[in-house]
């Protein structure tokens, strides 16, 4: 790799990293704000909150990476054009296809990253989120007991807590237990914590009073306690996790078990997800080739690049939207996946034909004249003389 190649390669990857981190950070923040109740209503720490919400980042990077690559290539080409470096390289005998080489190297790096995320990292993060969510949902102490509300855990068992504090501390606990027809137990405790061990889940109450009403007796028995354990194990459901299609690794999609009920019911969605994983590392090549085809040709500083930039954005956007549509159709028809492969191959092939031929994509002359006439009418409307 020559000095020019290293310069363009470093500039492209540096821009890609900056755009990727920026876009992913913005979208991650919007997603993370939805789970802010982890620290409030469920008594989780900030580290737990950040750890759980960060598991979705690989799935975001998988979608954002091709777009970030397109933006970074556009930025690098505009920088080279603004400094007239593309003109100088072309005059020195550097062909457009030769100039595309360092961009191709950068695209290979991005495609390798996307392939690894699609095959392993993104599904691994999503399945960890699902497993954690299943544990939270199965645990009645964190899912049902909400501050300030009476929770009916059983037909004859009611629990209320006043508030949750950091570290899982529960304040102002009230329990009304009427499950035993021979007696009724009411418990009031200042605070308590949840303890889980091999024996089950227990609500450890501290500094409270226990009032027991036994059938046939006039006066209740009142006991003050410093520490009391209330068994909650029977209210915790099992949390077997059924993995969805997006939570499966690539090899699990390639060879699913015939006895898998999810596969038996959703074979079309398995097929669509598998092809999406295969095509994920192809999209960076398609986006890079399309962007360079529109912006990579040498132009003078007097030639506007706005049309080329708009054309590159529309081409990339149209290709991705068509890919999403094909992914949806692949669920019912395998032919849609073939069309998507052909569409990507066609986009890459046409782009390379434009690059090799040195074709400059510019708007038709009639369109330019129409835009100029429209601008003149607008300027006259506002009383300003049109530029010569």
C-alpha positions as MATLAB code, in Angstrom:
seq = 'XXXXXXXXXXXXXXXXXXXXXXXXXXXXXXXXXXXXXXXXXXXXXXXXXXXXXXXXXXXXXXXXXXXXXXXXXXXXXXXXXXXXXXXXXXXXXXXXXXXXXXXXXXXXXXXXXXXXXXXXXXXXXXXXXXXXXXXXXXXXXXXXXXXXXXXXXXXXXXXXXXXXXXXXXXXXXXXXXXXXXXXXXXXXXXXXXXXXXXXXXXXXXXXXXXXXXXXXXXXXXXXXXXXXXXXXXXXXXXXXXXXXXXXXXXXXXXXXXXXXXXXXXXXXXXXXXXXXXXXXXXXXXXXXXXXXXXXXXXXXXXXXXXXXXXXXXXXXXXXXXXXXXXXXXXXXXXXXXXXXXXXXXXXXXXXXXXXXXXXXXXXXXXXXXXXXXXXXXXXXXXXXXXXX';
ca = [
       0.000    0.000    0.000;
       1.532    3.281   -1.162;
       1.588    6.581    0.686;
      -1.495    7.873   -1.148;
      -3.374    4.667   -0.366;
      -2.431    4.860    3.317;
      -3.488    8.502    3.483;
      -6.918    7.823    1.959;
      -7.328    4.596    3.938;
      -6.608    6.306    7.278;
      -8.809    9.297    6.473;
     -11.736    7.084    5.477;
     -11.522    4.809    8.516;
     -11.079    7.763   10.885;
     -14.180    9.423    9.442;
     -16.035    6.104    9.584;
     -15.193    5.633   13.271;
     -16.274    9.180   14.134;
     -19.586    8.914   12.266;
     -20.282    5.429   13.601;
     -19.673    6.399   17.224;
     -21.741    9.585   16.865;
     -24.770    7.983   15.214;
     -24.689    4.912   17.442;
     -24.383    7.054   20.567;
     -27.376    9.199   19.651;
     -29.602    6.239   18.829;
     -28.391    4.279   21.871;
     -29.313    7.151   24.186;
     -32.861    7.225   22.815;
     -33.136    3.462   23.356;
     -31.542    3.561   26.801;
     -33.933    6.202   28.103;
     -36.753    3.690   27.738;
     -35.110    1.493   30.360;
     -34.460    4.213   32.904;
     -36.941    2.494   35.253;
     -34.215   -0.106   35.937;
     -32.658    2.350   38.388;
     -35.887    3.806   39.733;
     -38.706    1.279   40.086;
     -36.546   -1.847   40.118;
     -33.714   -0.645   42.332;
     -30.863   -1.406   39.917;
     -27.506    0.387   39.967;
     -26.157    2.647   37.239;
     -23.616   -0.019   36.256;
     -26.375   -2.584   35.770;
     -28.366   -0.074   33.737;
     -25.425    0.738   31.458;
     -24.464   -2.928   31.133;
     -27.925   -4.063   30.100;
     -28.684   -1.208   27.717;
     -25.249   -1.446   26.059;
     -26.039   -4.981   24.885;
     -28.150   -3.508   22.097;
     -25.202   -1.539   20.653;
     -23.942   -4.357   18.350;
     -27.393   -4.589   16.727;
     -27.324   -0.820   16.155;
     -23.792   -0.934   14.722;
     -24.894   -3.666   12.320;
     -27.459   -1.319   10.745;
     -25.491    1.926   10.987;
     -22.094    0.706    9.696;
     -22.890    0.727    5.925;
     -24.445    4.186    6.238;
     -21.467    5.463    8.236;
     -19.136    4.077    5.549;
     -21.064    5.898    2.835;
     -20.831    9.173    4.783;
     -17.100    8.720    5.439;
     -16.346    7.994    1.760;
     -18.380   11.056    0.733;
     -16.475   13.193    3.238;
     -13.091   11.911    2.045;
     -13.924   12.428   -1.636;
     -15.221   15.941   -0.984;
     -12.043   16.724    0.948;
      -9.906   15.454   -1.918;
     -11.979   17.404   -4.444;
     -11.941   20.629   -2.425;
      -8.149   20.495   -2.192;
      -7.974   19.641   -5.940;
      -6.157   16.429   -5.035;
      -8.349   14.273   -7.275;
      -7.504   16.517  -10.253;
      -3.791   16.261   -9.494;
      -3.956   12.469   -9.084;
      -5.827   12.133  -12.368;
      -3.341   14.366  -14.160;
      -0.515   12.235  -12.763;
      -2.054    9.164  -14.418;
      -3.998    7.738  -11.463;
      -7.162    6.206  -12.927;
     -10.495    6.265  -11.030;
     -10.382    2.501  -10.466;
      -6.879    2.878   -9.016;
      -8.093    5.680   -6.766;
     -10.905    3.419   -5.583;
      -8.428    0.853   -4.225;
      -7.853    2.398   -0.741;
     -11.612    2.867   -0.361;
     -12.005   -0.804   -1.190;
      -9.499   -1.711    1.537;
     -11.480    0.330    4.057;
     -14.691   -1.337    2.872;
     -13.172   -4.769    3.480;
     -12.432   -3.787    7.085;
     -16.009   -2.568    7.589;
     -17.459   -5.670    5.900;
     -15.408   -7.955    8.175;
     -16.684   -6.042   11.216;
     -20.288   -6.304    9.995;
     -19.922  -10.028    9.256;
     -18.649  -10.753   12.772;
     -21.419   -8.698   14.366;
     -24.117  -10.316   12.225;
     -22.870  -13.855   12.868;
     -22.184  -13.683   16.590;
     -22.023  -10.364   18.458;
     -25.490   -8.922   17.721;
     -27.453  -12.136   18.446;
     -25.354  -12.741   21.554;
     -26.242   -9.315   22.928;
     -29.930   -9.722   22.101;
     -30.152  -13.132   23.759;
     -28.464  -11.779   26.891;
     -31.079   -9.014   27.018;
     -33.853  -11.558   26.621;
     -32.464  -13.806   29.353;
     -32.141  -10.883   31.737;
     -35.665   -9.696   30.897;
     -37.029  -13.183   31.545;
     -35.383  -13.259   34.974;
     -36.852   -9.871   35.844;
     -40.299  -10.856   34.591;
     -40.220  -14.134   36.519;
     -39.230  -12.447   39.769;
     -42.376  -11.196   41.427;
     -40.406   -9.058   43.879;
     -39.110   -6.811   41.091;
     -41.899   -7.120   38.555;
     -45.142   -7.038   40.568;
     -44.284   -5.073   43.686;
     -44.499   -1.424   42.701;
     -44.065    1.404   45.226;
     -47.323    2.789   46.580;
     -49.518    0.004   45.193;
     -51.209   -2.982   46.800;
     -50.080   -6.148   44.986;
     -52.426   -9.152   45.127;
     -49.971  -12.044   44.883;
     -52.526  -14.636   45.862;
     -56.222  -14.637   46.506;
     -55.505  -14.140   50.195;
     -52.088  -12.466   50.174;
     -51.543   -8.712   49.733;
     -48.222   -6.873   49.889;
     -47.452   -3.158   49.671;
     -44.158   -1.272   49.752;
     -43.773    2.471   50.172;
     -40.624    2.967   48.108;
     -37.535    1.372   46.623;
     -34.094    2.697   47.351;
     -30.724    2.054   45.682;
     -29.252   -1.330   46.413;
     -32.632   -3.071   46.439;
     -33.715   -1.727   49.834;
     -37.488   -1.768   50.314;
     -39.009    0.787   52.707;
     -42.390    0.733   54.440;
     -43.462   -2.906   53.936;
     -46.984   -4.131   54.722;
     -48.104   -7.785   54.364;
     -51.629   -9.128   54.877;
     -51.572  -12.964   54.828;
     -54.915  -14.801   54.998;
     -53.937  -18.006   53.231;
     -54.370  -20.095   56.357;
     -58.115  -20.264   57.206;
     -57.265  -20.785   60.889;
     -55.350  -17.541   61.261;
     -54.679  -14.144   59.716;
     -51.230  -12.547   59.849;
     -50.515   -8.851   59.368;
     -46.917   -7.659   59.200;
     -45.588   -4.115   59.191;
     -41.828   -3.547   58.803;
     -39.704   -0.455   58.508;
     -37.527   -1.885   55.755;
     -36.425   -5.110   54.142;
     -34.299   -6.695   51.445;
     -34.572   -9.608   49.060;
     -32.313  -12.597   49.630;
     -31.993  -15.374   47.058;
     -30.181  -18.635   47.673;
     -30.473  -22.319   46.910;
     -33.442  -22.571   49.271;
     -35.455  -19.987   47.336;
     -36.351  -16.295   47.547;
     -36.991  -14.632   50.889;
     -38.142  -11.178   51.916;
     -36.046  -10.338   54.982;
     -38.001   -7.866   57.100;
     -36.354   -5.735   59.771;
     -37.661   -3.591   62.642;
     -41.341   -4.422   62.512;
     -44.409   -5.926   64.163;
     -46.314   -9.140   63.441;
     -49.972   -9.397   64.421;
     -51.582  -12.861   64.389;
     -55.368  -13.359   64.612;
     -56.196  -16.975   65.421;
     -59.681  -18.363   64.856;
     -61.695  -18.706   68.072;
     -59.578  -16.223   70.030;
     -60.703  -12.741   70.919;
     -57.391  -10.931   71.184;
     -54.595  -11.024   68.606;
     -51.028  -12.008   69.379;
     -48.610   -9.129   68.776;
     -44.910   -9.764   68.286;
     -42.187   -7.171   67.739;
     -39.213   -8.442   65.766;
     -35.844   -7.163   64.720;
     -35.481   -9.560   61.781;
     -38.023  -11.834   60.136;
     -37.885  -13.950   56.980;
     -40.965  -14.216   54.736;
     -40.795  -17.017   52.146;
     -41.599  -15.814   48.595;
     -40.265  -18.812   46.663;
     -43.641  -20.153   45.564;
     -44.447  -16.877   43.808;
     -41.388  -16.979   41.566;
     -42.150  -18.589   38.249;
     -39.625  -20.460   36.166;
     -37.906  -18.391   33.510;
     -37.137  -20.704   30.630;
     -36.099  -18.544   27.700;
     -37.363  -19.278   24.208;
     -34.927  -17.675   21.793;
     -36.373  -15.713   18.918;
     -34.971  -15.672   15.420;
     -32.818  -12.564   15.884;
     -31.267  -14.047   19.039;
     -29.814  -17.034   17.172;
     -26.244  -17.298   15.933;
     -25.558  -17.693   12.227;
     -24.756  -21.409   12.516;
     -28.013  -21.970   14.383;
     -29.884  -20.453   11.454;
     -27.910  -22.535    8.973;
     -28.677  -25.854   10.672;
     -31.716  -25.518   12.973;
     -32.936  -28.573   14.807;
     -35.923  -30.230   13.191;
     -37.565  -30.596   16.599;
     -37.350  -26.829   17.226;
     -40.939  -25.634   17.517;
     -40.002  -22.062   16.579;
     -38.385  -23.314   13.372;
     -41.366  -25.498   12.551;
     -43.757  -22.574   12.915;
     -41.633  -19.809   11.359;
     -39.526  -21.404    8.630;
     -40.058  -18.409    6.337;
     -38.736  -15.979    8.931;
     -35.725  -18.239    9.530;
     -35.010  -18.083    5.802;
     -35.376  -14.296    5.651;
     -33.124  -13.766    8.683;
     -30.467  -16.122    7.286;
     -30.295  -14.227    3.992;
     -30.178  -10.914    5.863;
     -27.128  -12.159    7.767;
     -25.454  -13.239    4.519;
     -26.160   -9.914    2.797;
     -25.123   -7.684    5.714;
     -21.406   -7.656    4.734;
     -22.323   -7.140    1.051;
     -24.108   -3.841    1.629;
     -20.879   -1.963    2.554;
     -19.400   -2.898   -0.846;
     -22.569   -1.789   -2.655;
     -22.736    1.515   -0.768;
     -19.030    2.218   -1.267;
     -19.181    1.478   -5.012;
     -22.302    3.604   -5.534;
     -20.868    6.529   -3.578;
     -17.573    6.467   -5.467;
     -19.375    6.108   -8.807;
     -21.230    9.379   -8.173;
     -18.455   11.353   -6.465;
     -15.141    9.798   -7.479;
     -14.760   11.224  -10.990;
     -12.368   14.208  -11.310;
     -14.134   17.572  -11.520;
     -12.968   21.158  -11.551;
     -13.884   23.438   -8.669;
     -16.402   25.182  -10.957;
     -18.399   21.978  -11.429;
     -21.064   21.533   -8.785;
     -21.024   18.279   -6.808;
     -24.446   18.839   -5.269;
     -26.272   16.787   -7.885;
     -23.795   13.929   -7.533;
     -24.111   13.984   -3.751;
     -27.905   13.953   -3.973;
     -27.794   11.147   -6.524;
     -25.531    9.039   -4.300;
     -27.852    9.512   -1.319;
     -30.935    8.609   -3.354;
     -29.227    5.550   -4.855;
     -28.085    4.238   -1.470;
     -31.447    4.986    0.141;
     -33.363    3.317   -2.699;
     -31.141    0.241   -2.595;
     -31.579   -0.169    1.160;
     -35.346    0.335    1.071;
     -35.627   -2.207   -1.727;
     -33.544   -4.578    0.408;
     -35.914   -4.166    3.350;
     -38.866   -4.875    1.072;
     -37.205   -8.011   -0.290;
     -36.441   -9.184    3.245;
     -40.128   -8.950    4.121;
     -41.149  -10.780    0.943;
     -38.551  -13.507    1.529;
     -40.653  -14.760    4.458;
     -43.212  -16.067    1.968;
     -41.203  -16.382   -1.245;
     -37.567  -17.558   -1.579;
     -37.478  -15.807   -4.967;
     -37.370  -12.425   -3.202;
     -33.974  -13.317   -1.689;
     -32.647  -14.132   -5.177;
     -33.897  -10.758   -6.405;
     -32.097   -9.035   -3.534;
     -28.815  -10.781   -4.359;
     -29.192   -9.815   -8.032;
     -30.034   -6.260   -7.045;
     -26.864   -5.935   -4.959;
     -24.754   -7.554   -7.674;
     -26.291   -5.215  -10.260;
     -25.591   -2.125   -8.141;
     -21.966   -3.165   -7.631;
     -21.527   -4.135  -11.286;
     -22.969   -0.891  -12.672;
     -20.916    1.137  -10.215;
     -17.685   -0.569  -11.275;
     -18.590   -0.028  -14.945;
     -18.988    3.698  -14.220;
     -15.731    3.812  -12.233;
     -13.671    1.910  -14.806;
     -15.109    3.964  -17.669;
     -14.423    7.230  -15.892;
     -18.026    8.342  -16.452;
     -18.959   11.654  -14.827;
     -22.571   11.546  -13.639;
     -24.078   14.977  -14.204;
     -27.648   16.211  -14.574;
     -29.067   16.590  -18.113;
     -28.578   19.965  -19.757;
     -32.347   20.488  -20.006;
     -32.698   20.003  -16.253;
     -29.942   22.540  -15.562;
     -31.614   25.079  -17.863;
     -34.978   24.523  -16.179;
     -33.422   25.044  -12.729;
     -31.675   28.221  -13.900;
     -34.910   29.623  -15.376;
     -36.733   28.827  -12.157;
     -34.043   30.583  -10.122;
     -34.293   33.635  -12.369;
     -38.069   33.836  -11.911;
     -37.677   33.563   -8.129;
     -35.050   36.324   -8.108;
     -37.249   38.622  -10.243;
     -40.191   37.886   -7.963;
     -38.225   39.220   -4.998;
     -36.948   42.184   -6.988;
     -33.337   41.068   -7.246;
     -31.390   41.039  -10.522;
     -30.458   37.582  -11.781;
     -26.755   36.763  -11.918;
     -25.222   36.630  -15.374;
];
